[in-house]
């Protein structure tokens, strides 16, 4: 943080002494990746010589821009609830801005840095007037619908490789997951069963063929979707540098984003317009002459509030974390699965199933969850201790959907990792290397602590989900070969109904 004597706190109006006359605010709208914007910022501040230069930054981004030690991320928060997905959304937004900066050969945020450095050179006050980025991203994520979140996060793999490679990898993964239960339940599906080959060989080859066919179908579908949604070559216009600050171009970009996610745009743009305007009004009312450097997309909204402060929403509505729906579809599905899991064993017990059979069934459930969760945790780069913890608690996912095994594996993995906000910049730098082969990119990504932590959490959870699906589609049919589980459950339901009736009457 810079010297408190030269940094104004917009909340208290501290900093340089206010002038005798009324305060004023001049808003300079910039493109965060435009060299022309840097020149305009430096020229405006030098000409105006305001009391305070207000910049569209919060404390954390200011420190990072000044090259101070990056703040350590609260990894505990990162492992809870939807915070992983909120971070992925923030990472994607950051990555897009970094790529734009690479395209136009300028560092993202150069306009804000120019404002800060010019103010410091001239001995002017600096005010950080933006809302905390973590609050903004949390509210942004909460406001988005499930479909919008899926569309946004599905674009992340395209940063690693061309669409064709991503489609092929996605297809093969889906084919492997879907092909195994299909083969177990209905195989062989492709190879004739009458061939003079061992049954295991027939099943293995048939599984490969089924998985490949399913994977190819998914890959072709993914490529088709990309082809239909991508703009035609003659529609792709190269934006000149000066176009980036043109109001029409910025307005078109904002309208496109609003069409994609109205709720997300409200949190990312509209609320921040109001939050920044609140701070600027406070500085103006304290008698300061202010030059505010903000993104061009915020300029119109902020100026509208400055012209008529009565339009400002209460500040209390713009701060704090926002809670989502109490019962999301994900939670509803999870609780239904939990209810089904408990009902399954209760009905078998009520039917008089032998204890040995119930123990074998639970043991199979425990084993398949543990093996898949631990194996995928290791694939993500987890240490053996982290993978083992994730595997040991994986079965709990079905008992309580709020106890995801990835969280436990992630907490243990934190013993070996030093995670901080600077990891985001390293991730963007790695993903921006278009010449490196994919294996090399993956190796470099594994060296970034934040990426490894998220990969361990995510893949451990994926392993448990896959295991749950395989248990229902493969393991249960295997046990049903010797015991009619369906008949036992029906008998258990009848016995339970009789017991309840006797208790009530």
N, C-alpha and C positions, 0 to 999 in steps of 0.2 A: 504494500500500500504506500502511496506517496505521502509526503509530509502533511500532517493534519492541518498545518497552517495554510496550505494552498489547496486543500480539498474541501469542497463544500458538502455538507450533509443536507440533502434536499428536505429531510424531515424536519430539521431544526432551523434551517436557514443559516447555519454557521458558515464560516469561510470569510472572504473579504467583506469589509463593511459595506452596507448598503448605501447607495447614493441618496442625495437629498430629495431628488425627484422621484416620480413613479417609476416602477420597474418596467422592463420590456423583455419580450422574447422574440428572437428571430429563429425560425426553423430552417435548417439546411437539410434537404433530402438527398441522400447519396445512394449509389449502388455499392454494395460491400466488396465487389470485386472489380471496381473501375478505377483506373489510374487518373482519369479526368476528375473523379470525385475527390481524390486526394488533393489535387491542385486547387479545386474549388474550396475545400475545407480550409486549407492553409491560407488561401487568399482572403477568405471571408473573415476569419478570426483576426488576421493581421490588420485588415481594414477597420473592423468594428471595434477592436480592443474592448471586449465586454468585461464585466466583473467576473463572470463565471462562464465556463464552457461546459455545457451539459452533454453527456454522451450516452448512447443507447447501450449501456453495459451495466452488469451487476458486479458485486464485489468479486466473485469468483472468476468471472471472465476477465475482469480488469487485472487481477493479479497474474493470471495466465498470460495475458497479452504483454504485461510488463516483464515477463521472463522470470517471475518469482517461482519458488518451489511449488509445484502443483499440489493442490489440496488432495489429501487421501480421500478416496471415496468411502462412504459408509457402506462397507460390504455387507453388513447385516441388513441394511435397508435394501441393498441390491438383490439379496436372496429371498426377500419376502414378497409374496403376492405377485402383482403385475409389474413390479419395479423393473424386472429384467426386460420386459417388453417395452416399458417406457424408455429405458436406456437404449434399446435397439432403435426406437423411433428417433431419439435424439442423435444417435450415431448416424442414422441415415440422413437426417437433415444436415448434420455437420459434414458428412461425406459429399453430399451434393454441392454444398458451398465450396468445399475444397477443390472439387473437380472443376467448377466454374472458374475458380482462381487460377488453376493450372492452365485452363483453356485460354484465358486472357493474360497469362503471365504476370499475375499480381497476387500477393498474399491476401486471403480473405480477412476482412477486418482492418485493412490498411487505412481506410478512411477514419476509423475510430482511433487508431494509433496515431495518425497524423494530427488529429484534433488534440489528443492528450499531449503529444510532444510539443506542438505549437503553443499550447496553453502554458506548459511548463517553461518553455524558452522565454515567453513574454511575462512570466510571473503572474499568470491569471489563475483564478480558482477553477476547480474541476468538480463537477457533480455527477455521480453515477445514478442515473434516473430510471433504469430498467428494473423490472421485477426479477427476483431470483429465478435463474434458469430451471432449477429443479422443480419449483412450483409451477412454472409455465409448462414444462413438459408433462408433469403429472396431470394438470388440468387439460392439456391438449389430448393426452391419451384417454382420459376418462370421457371426454366429450365425443370421441370418435365411436362410430358404430362398429359392430363386429366385422362386417364386410369391409369397411374402410381400413380397419386394422390389418385384416388379412391381405388386402391388396397392397398396403404399404410395406408390410414385412416380406411379402413374397418377392418384392423387387430387390431385396438384399442379395440373394445369390447371384444376381446378374452383375454384381460388382466384382465377382471372382472370375468369371469366365464368360465367353460368348453365349448367347441364348441357346444355340444348338447343344453346347456341352452341358449347360445347366439342365436342359430338357432331357438329355440322355441320362445324366446322373439321377435326376428325379424319377425318371421312368424306371430305371433299373432298381432303385430303392423301393419304389412301390411294388414293382414286380416281385421282388424277393419277399416282401412282407405278405402280399396277397397270395402269391403262388404257393407258399408252404401250406397254409390251411386248405386251399383248394385241392392240392395234391393229396393231403391227408384225408380229406373228407370224400372226395369224388374221384381220385386218380385210379389208374392212369387216364389222362384226358387226351393225350396226343398219340402216345405210342400204343399200338395194339397190345392188349393183355395176353394174347396167345403166343407171343414170341418166346423162343427157347432161351430166355435169359433169367438170371436170378432176380427175384422180386425186388431186392434192394437196388440193383442196378437200374431196373426199369423205372422205379420210383425216382431215383436220383436224376436220371436223364430226362424223365418227363417233367420233373420239377424245374429243371433248367430251361426246358423249352417253354413251359407255361409261364414262368417268370419273365423270360425274354419277350414272349409275345405280349404279355400284359404291359411290361415296361416299354416296349416299342409303341404300343397304343397310347400310353400316357404321354410319352415323349412327343409323338406326332400331334396329340391334342394340345399340348403345351405350346409347341411351335406354331400351330394354327392360331391359337389365341393371341400369341405375340404378333403374328403376321397381320391379324385382323385389327389389332389395336394400335399398331405402329403407324406413324404417318407415312404417306407416300414420299418417294424421293423428291418429287417436284414440289412437295409442300414444305420441305425442310428448308427454312430460310436461315442464313447466317446472320446473326445479330452483330451489327457494328458496335464498337465500344460506346459511342455516344448514345446509341439506342437504349442502353441499359438504364439511363436516368430519365428517359422520356416518359412522361406521365401516362401516355396511352399504352406503352409496352408494359410498364409496371402494373397498371390497372388491369390489363388483360391477364397477366400472370395471377394477380390476386383473385380475379373472378373465376379463373380456371380452378384455383385451389378451393374457392368457396363451393364450386360445383362438385368437387371431389369430396369435400368434408365440411359442411356448414358449421358443425359443432367445433371441429378442430380449428377452423379459421377464426371462430369467435375467441377461442383461448389464445391462439398464437398471434393474432393480429388485433382484433377489436379491443380485447381486455387490456392488452399492452398499450394500445393507443391511449386508453383512459388512464391507466396507471401512470404512464409517462406524463400525460397532461396534468394530472394531479400534482406531481412533483414540480413541474414547470410553473404552474399557477402559484404554488407556495413560494417559489423563488421570486416570482414577479411581484407578488403581494408584499414580500419582504424588502422590495425596493431595488433588487438586483437587475442589472442589464445582462441578459443571457443570450448566448448563441447555442442553440440545441442542434447537435449533429445526430440525425436519425436516418434509418433506412427510408428510401423513397416511398416504400409501401405504407409507411406510417405517417407520412407528412400530412396528407389531407385530413385524416382522422384526428390527429393532434391539433392541427390548426382550427378545425371545427370546434373542438372543446375550448381552445384558448379564446376564440371569438365569443363563445357563449358558455362560460363555466357552469351555468345552471344545468346544462345537459349532462354533466358528469354523473355517472352512477356513484353511489356511496363507495368509499374506498374499501370498506370492510368486505364488499362483495367481490373484490378483485384480488384478495390475498387469501392465504391458507390453502390447504390441500382439499380437493373436492372428492367426496365419496361417490362411487359409482352406484349402480343399481344393487340393492341388497341381495337379490337373488339373480345372478347372471345365468345364462343358459349353461355355461360351463359348470357352475356350482350345482345347478339342478341335475344335470346328467351325472355329476360325481356323486351326489347324495342318493340318486336312484340306484347307481351301481353299488354303493355301500349297502343300501337296503336289500338289494338282490343278493349280495354276498352273504350277509347275515342270515337272510331268509333261507338261502340254499342249505347252509349247515344246520340251521334250526329244524327245517323240515326233514332232513335226513335223520337227525337225532330223534325226532318225534316218530319217525317211521320204524324205529328200533334198529337202525343200522349198527353193525358191530363197531366197537371202539377202534379196532385195528383198521377197519376200512376208512373211518373218518380221519384217523391219524395219517394213513397213507395219502389220502386225498389232500389234506392240509400240507403234508410234507411235499407233495408234488407242486402245490401252489407256491409254497415258500421257496422251493428250489428253483423253479423256472423263473420266478420274479428276481431272485437273487442273482442267478447266472446272467440273465440278460442285462439287468441294471449295472452290475459290476463290469461286465464285458464292455458295454458301451461307454462307461465311465473311463475305462482304460483306453479305449479308442480316442477319447477326448483328451487324453494326456494326464489323467488323474494318477496320483500315487496309489500304491497298493492299499495303503491304509484308508484313503478316501474312498476308493472303489469298493473296498470291503464293507465299510460303514453303509454306503449307499445300497449295496446288495443285501445286507442284513435287515435293513428297514424297508426294503422295497415292497414287501407284502402288505405293509401298513397302508399303502396308497388306496387299497380297496376297502379297508376298514374305515379310514378317514381321508377323504380327498384333499384335506388341507395339510396333510403330512406328506408332501412330495419327497421322495428319496433324494432327489437332486439337491434339496436344501441341506440335508445332512452331509452329503458328500462334499458340497461346496464349503460348508463351515469347516470341515476337516482340512480341505485343500488350502484354505486360507492360511494355515500354518506354514505353508511353503511359498506363499505369494505375497508380493507387495503391490497392491492395486492403488493407482491414483489417476486423476483426471487427465494427466499427460498421456495415458495410454490411448486416448481417443485420437490424438494427433498422430501417434505411431501407427495406429490401425489405418487411418486415412492415407498416410504415406505409403504403406505397404500395398493397399488396394489400388493406389494410383499408379503402381508400376505395371504398365500394360505389356511389357516385354518379358517379364519373368514367367516361367512355366508354372502351371497350377501346383505341382508338388512342392516347388520351392516357395510359392506364396503360402501354402498351408504350413510349411515348416516355420516360416518367419512369423506367421500369425500365432503359432503355438508358443513362441517366445514372448509374446505380449501377455502379461499376467491377467489383464482384464478379459481378453478373449478366451484364455484357457479356463478361467473361472466360469464364464457364461457357458462355454462348451461343455464343461463337466456337469453343470447343473442341468442343462437342456438334454444332453444325451442320456444321462442317468434316468431322467424322467421318461424319455422316449423308450428306453429299454424296459422300464416297468410297464408302460402302456402296451408295448408289443407283446410282452410276456402275458399280460392279462388276456389279450385277444387270442394268443396261441393256446392258453389254458382252456378257454371256452371252446375253441374250434378243434383242438388236437388231443389234449390230455383227457378232457371229459369223455369224448367218444371212445378213447382207449379203455377207460375204467368201465364204461357202459357195456363193453364186450362181455364182461363177466357178471356185472350187476346191472339190472335195469334201473338206472338212476331216475329216469322219468317216472316210473311206477312207484319208486320209493318216495319221491317228492309228493306225488298225488296222495299216497297213503299217509304221509306226514301231514298234509293239509287236512285230510279227513280227521285224523287223530287230534290235530290242534283244534279244529272246529268243535269236535265232540267235547274236548276238555274245556273250552271256553263256554260252551252251552251248559255243561254241568256246573261250572263255577257260577254262572249268572243265575241259573234256576235253582 
